[in-house]
């Protein structure tokens, strides 16, 4: 028994004539009769009584028809809901992005896309990199803006490159320096993101290359909070240059070419994007080509 069979059953209940109903649903009389036979065989009951003037519902057939109307209506509603989500003109894009770019890059990208496709809805999820990867894996996010191209089958479009700087309290011993080597941070306390965050891995790699391992005094998921803790004298930190000075810290350029991070748009390539997601990707990549 198929959903189409149930839809035909409902039509037959409405029109009460096999030949007329077959014409309405666009099939032949034998095909409609076979569909009715499948339904009755699977349910184990007669749905219609055949009479010289047509067909009429049996008492159990009336019960079956009520359920068939409900099932076919739910299916039609499902199709309508899917069209609402997947329509490239009015559908939904699920976009995850890093906490640390919530007030810089993301608003500009969203503003430009909204001007391009004003009826497409973008559902936003602001979270750390490891949660973004999990959402991309499960489909909870269609695309993501992150600082590391994920390994494996992912597309990648660089959107912005940021210099990383050392921020220190306003009275720190290094406050007047124009450049600093990270090897000079031995003995300093570091404020940074928690272990497991992509940004923490980037900072740890820079410090390891410099041969130092400062003690971590505080951890926060939010780079603006980290900068504020440094301004309060609770340590030093490595942050993207736009965060330097927000709360009175002093930003110092780091003498290392690797002290940069690239922000990019990513998406899975091992499965197709929805039509709205594809429209978002194509628009953003075209703008940043």
N, C-alpha and C positions, 0 to 999 in steps of 0.2 A: 504494500500500500504506500502510495506517495502523496505528498502534499497536493499535487495536481489532482489526484483522485478525489481528495476531500473537497477541493474547490469545485470540481465537477459535480460531486454529490450535492453540494449546497445549491448549485445552479439548477440541478434536476429537481430538487425539492421546491425551488421557487417556480419553475416553469411547468412541472408535472407532465412533461411529455418528452420522450427520448429523442425523437427526430428534431423537434424544435430546439431542445437544449443543445444537441450536437451542433446545430448551426450557430447557436449563440456563442459557444465556447470555441468554435473553429475546429471541430474534429468530425470524424465519421460516426454514424450510429453504431456500427460494430465495435469501434474503439471505445466509445462511451459505455457500451454494454459490458465490455470486458473489464473496464475500470470498476464499474459497479459490482461486478462479480468478484473482483479481487477484494474489495472492501467487505462485502458480505462474508466471503470465505474466511478472511482474517479475523473478523469480529465474531463470527459464528452465529450470525443472526440475519434475518431478512430485514432490509432497510425499507424496501418499497414493495407494495403489492401491485402487480400488473393488472390493469383493467382495460376494457375496450376503449375507454376514453383517455387513457394515459397511465400514469403511475401515481400512487398515493403513499404517503409515509405510514409505516406500521408504528405501533406504540414505541417499540425499541428504536425504530428508525428516527422518530422524533427526538429521542435522547441523543442518538448519534449525530443528528444534524446540528443540534445545539452545540455539541462539542466541536464539530467540524467547523462551524462558523467561528467559534472562539479561536481555534488553532490557526485557521487561515487568516483571520484578522490579526492575530499576533505576528504571523509571518510577514504580512504586508507592512505592519508597523515596524518590524525589524528592518525590512528593506528601506523604508522611509528614513529610519534613524541612521542607518548606514550611509545613505545618500547624504544626509545632513552632515555626517562626520567626514566622509571621504570626498565630497564634491570639492574640486580645486577652487571654486569660486566662493563657497560658503562653509567649507569644512574646518577641521581642527588640526593644528600642528602642536605636538607636545615637545617643548624645548627645555632641556636641562642646561644649567650653566653654573660656573664656579661662583662661590660667594664673593671672591675677591675682584670680580669684574662686574658686579651687580650695578654699580653706579657709574661705570666708565663706558666700556664698549657696548654692552647689551642694550641700553636705551637707544643709542644711535641706530643700531641694527634694526631694532623693532620699529622705530619711527619710520625708517625708510621703507621697510616691508609693509607697514600699515598704509602708507601712502600708495604703494603699488597694488595692494590687495586688501582694501578696507573691510571686506566682509569675511575674510578668513580670521578665525579666532586662534590665538596662540596661547596655549596653557603653559605657564612657566613653572619650573621647578629649580629652586636655588639650593645647591648642595655640594658637598666635597666630591673630589674626582672619583674616589672608589665607589661612591653611591651612584654617580653618573654612569659608570661602566655597568653597574648592576642593572640600572634602568634601561640602558641601551640593549642589554642582553635579553631582558624580559619583554621588551617592547613598551614599557611604561614611558619611555622617551623615544621620539622619532629621531631627533638630532640633538647635538650637544655642542656647547661652546666651552672648550677646556684648554688647558695649557700643555698637554702632552698628546701626541697622536697615539691612540691606543694600538697595541700590537695586534696583528691578525688582520682580518678582513674588514677594514674600515677605510672609508674615504676621508680625505683631509683637505681643507682649504685654509691656508694661513690668513688671518684677518689683521693681526697687529703684533708687533714685536715691542717688548718692554725691557728697558734697562733695569737691572736690579742694583740697589744701592744699600749701603750700610746706614742705618739711622741710629743716632746716639742722643742722649739727653743734652739739653742746652749747655750744661756745665761739664760735659765729659772731656777727658784729656785729649780726645781726637777731634774735638768740635771745629778746630780751625784748619783741618787738613782738607785739601782738594781731592786727593786720592788716597786710598788706603789698601794695603795688601791684607787679605784675610788672615795671613799668618800672624798678624799683630793682635789678633783677638784672643791669644792664649791668656787664660786667667780671667777673661770676661764672662759675665753671665748672659745667656742668650734667651730671648723671648721668641718663640716660634710656634708653628702649627703642630698638632699632634702627630705621632708616628702613624703611618698608614695613609697620610695625605700626600697627594702628588707633589704639592709645594714643599712639604717637609723633605721629601726625597731629593728635590732639586737643591735645597739649601744644604742638606747633609753632604751631597756630592761635591758642592763647591768647597765646603770646609775640609772634607777629606782630601781634596786635591791640594789644599793649602797646608795640610799636615797638622791641623788643629781640631780639637774637639771640646768646645766650650761647654760648661755646665748649663743645662737648661733650667731657667728659673721659673718661667711661666709658659703655658701653652694655651693657644686660643685658635678656634677655627676661622676667626675673622681677622683679616690683615689690618683693618682700621683699628680694631681693639688692640692688636699687637703694637701698632705705632703709638697708641695712647699710653700703654704700659711703659714703653720706652721713655716717653715724655715725662712720666711720673718717676723716672729714675730706677726702674726695676730691671734694667739690663739693656742690651743692644739687640738689634734685629736686622735681618736682611729682608727688604720689601721691594716691590716694584716702585720705581721712581715717583709715580703720581701720589703715592701715600706719604712720601717724605714731607715733614713740616706741617701735617694736618693739625697736630696738637702741640706744636712747638718743638718738635725734634729737629735735629740737624742732619741733612742727608749728605753722604759722602760717596763719591764715585768709587767703585771697587776696581782695583787693578787686575782684572781677569776678563779675558774675552768671553768666557762662558757665563759671565754674570748677566744673563739675559733669559727671558722666557718668551716663547711664541704662543700667542693665543690663536686658536683655530676652530673652525666648524668641522664636526665629525659626524659620521653616520655609518651604519652597517652596510656593507656591500654584498653580504651573502643572502640578503632578502630584499625584496622591493620596498621602496618607500610608498606610503599612501600618496594619492594625488596632491593633497595640500602640502605634505612634507616635501614632495619632489619640487613643487612650485617654490617653496621657501628656499630649499637648497639651491635651485637653479638661479633664483634671484640674488641670493647672497654671494654665490660664487662668481656670478657675472659682474657684480659690483666690485669685487675684490680681485678680479683676474689681473 
